[in-house]
Amino acid sequence: MKLVANLRFYILAKSVLLSLLVVSLLRTHAGSDSLFYLQAGQSFGYLAVLYLYLALLISPLLRLLPTTTFGEALKFGRRAIGVSAAYFASLHTLIVIGWELHGINSLTLLPNRFLVALGLGGVALVILLAQAATSFDSAITAMTFRRWKQLQRLVYIAGLAIIVHVWMIGSHSASTSVQITGFILLALLFGLEAYRFSQNLALKFNGLDHQELIITLAVTTWLVLIGGLLALPKLSPSLHNHQHLERHHE
C-alpha cells in the first residue's frame, strides 16, 4: 500500500496540521505568553480526549452497524486515531510541565490533590505512548497479537484515569456546558460498551445467549457505570471546587 493511499497516514498528517493550526490561531489571538500557553495546553488536552473518545467509540459502534466500506475504513484508521490521541496528550503534557509549571522541579511545590491529578494523567500518557509505539504491524508481529491485544485493553484504564484527571483539575470541567456535554458523550460510550460486554459474555456462556438477558445485563452494566460517573464529584472533588470552598470558609 502506497503511503499516500494509506488512511492512517492522512489521519496522522491532519493531526499534525491541526496542532499547527491551533498554535497559529492561539498565538495570533492570545494577549500574552501566559494566556497562550494556558489556552494551548487546554486545547491539546481537549483534542487528546476527543481522539481517545473516537478510538474507544469505534469498536462498540461497529458491533451495532452492518459491515460497510466506511466501517472497514474506520476500523483500519482506528490505530492512527489512537496515535493522534497520544500525540495531543504529549503536547498537552509538555506545555503544562514545561511552561505552565516552569519545569518538573516545581511539582514539589504543588498541593497533593494536584499531584494526584497529574499522576493519573501521567499514567494515561504512558499507556497511550506504549500503545502508539506498538501500533505498527512489525511491532505487533514481534510481540505477538495476544500480548498486543492485552496492551490495547489498558486503554480503558487510561480512559478512566483521564476522566478523573480532568475532573480533579477542575479548570477543564468547571463549565456547566462542558460537564453536560461530557456526561452525554460518556453515557453514550458506556451504553455501547455495556452492550458489547454483554454480547461477549453471552458468547462465553451459552445460557446467557438470549436477547432479553443480554439487554438486561447491558442496562444493568450501563447503570452501574453511570452511577460511578455521577458519584465522581462526591468521591473526588475537583481542585477548582476544593479551592473555592477553602476561600469560602476563610
N, C-alpha and C positions, 0 to 999 in steps of 0.2 A: 504494500500500500504506500503510495507516494505521500510525502509529508503534507503537501498542500491539500490532499484529498482526505486527510485524517481529521475527523470531527474533534478529536481530543486536542489536536494542535490548535484549531480555531478557538476552542473554549479557553485554552491557556493563554493564547495570544490576546484575546479580548479581555481577559482578566488583567493582564499586564497593562494594556491600553487603558482600561478603566481606572486602574490605580494612578496612572499618569494624568488622566483627565481630572480625577478627584484632587490631586495635588495642585494642578494648574488652576482649577476653579477656586480652591480654598486660598491658594497663595495670592490670587488676584483680589479676592473679596475680604480676606481677613485683615482686620485693622492693625494687628500686632503679631509678633512671632509667637507669643504665648497662646494667643487665640488660635492661630493657625495650627500649632501642634496639638492643641486640645481638640479642635474640630477634626483634624486629620486622624488622630488616634481613635476618636469615636466613630468616624466614618468607616475606617478599615475594620473596626470591631464589628460594626453592624453588617458589613459585607461578608466578613468571615462567618457570622451567624447565619446570614441568608444563604450562602453557598452550602454550608453544612446542612441546613434545613432541606435544601433542594436535594442534596445527595441522600439524605435519610428518607425523603418522601418518595423517591423513585421506586424503590423495591416494593413497598406495600401497595403503591398506586398501580404498578404494572400487574400486580396479582389480581386486581379487580377488572382491569381493562383487557379487551381482546388483543391478541398479538397483531401488531401493525408495524409498518416500516418506521413510523415515528417512535413507537415504543421501543423497537430494537435500537434505534439511534440513541434514545435516552439511556438505555441500559449500557450501550457501548461508551457513551460520553460520561457516565457516572464517575469513573475514576478521575477524569480531568476536573470535574466539578469538585471532588474531594481534595485534589491537589490545590485547586484555587482557594478553597477554604483554608488550607494550611498556609498558603501564600499570604492571604489577607490577615490571618491570625499572627503571622510572623511580623508583618508590617506594623500591626497594632501593638504588639509587644515591644518592638524596637523603639517606637515613638514614645510609648508610655514610660519605659525604663530609661531610655536614653535622653529624652528631652523633658518630659513632664516631671519625672522624678530625679533628673540630673544624675543618673548613674545608679548602678546596683548597690553601691555603698550606702545610699540613703534609705535602703529598706529597713535598716536597723532603727530608724527614727520613726517608722510608721506604727500606728496602733495595731494591736493583734488582729482585730477584725478585718482590717485592710490586708494584712499579710495572709490571712486565711483565704480571702477572696483572690488575691494574686496567686497563691499556691494552687488553688483549684484551676485558675486559668492556665498556670504552668503545666499542670497535669494534662489538661486538654490539648495544649500546644504540643507536648511531647508525643502524645498519641497520634495527633494529626500529622506531625512531621514523620513519624515512623511509618505511617500508612502511605504518605506521599512518597517516601523513599523506596517503598516496596511495591509501588503501583505499576511497575513495568513488567512486561511478560517474562523477561530474563530473570528478574528478581523472584517472581512467583515460581518459576521453574526451579530455581536454586533452593528456595526454602520449602518447596512442595505446596500444593494447593491447600492441603488440610491446615497446615500451620499458617498460611497466609489468610485463610478464612477465619481462623481463630483470632489473628491480629485485627482483622476487619471488624470483628464483633466488639472490640474495645471502643468502637466509635460511640456506642451507647453510653459508656462511662464518660467519654469526652463530652457528649451532649448533656448529660446530667450535670457534670462539673461546670459547663458553660452556663447552664440555666441558673445555678446557684451563684456562680461568679458574677453574672450580670445583675442579678437581684441584690447581692450583697454590696456591690459597688454603689448602687443606688442612683448615681447621676445618669446612668444609661437607661434606667427604667423608672425615673421619677415622674415622667409624664403619664397622665391617665390614658391618653390615646395609645401610647406605646404599650402600656400594660394590657389594655383591651385587645389590641392587635396581636400581641404576643400570646395572650391566652387563647384566642380563637385559632391561631395557627397551630399552637401546641395541642389544642383539643382535637383538631383535625388529624394531626400526625399520630397522636395517641390512639385515636379511633381506628385508623388504618393499620397501625402496628398491632393493636389488640386483636383485630380480626385476622391478621396474618399469623399471629402467635397461636390463636385458637385453631386455625386450619392446620398448622404444622403439628400441633398437639394431637389433633384428630387423626392425622396420618400415622402417628406412632401408636395410638390406641384405637383399635377397631370399634370398641364400644362407644367411643365419642363421635364416630363418623355419622352424625345426624345433623342436619342443618339447624334444627332448633337448639340442640346442645351447643353447637359452635357459636351461634348468635348469642345465646345466654352467657357463655363463657367470655365472649368478646365484650359484651356490655359490662359484665362484672369487672373484667380486667380494666376496661376504659374508665369505669367509675373509680376504681382504686387509684389509677394514675391521676385522674382529675382531682381526687381528694388530696393526694400528695402535693399536687401543684397549688391547690387552694390553701394548704396548710403551711406552705413555704414562708409566707410573711410572719407567721407565728413562731415557726421553728428557727428561722434565721432572719431577724430584722435587718433591713438594708442599712448600710453605713450612713446613707443620706438621712433616713428616718431616725437612726440612732443619734446622730449629731443634732438633729432638730429637737429631739426630746431632751437631750442634755442642755441645750440652750434654753429650752422652755422651763426647766427646773432650776436654772441658775437665777 
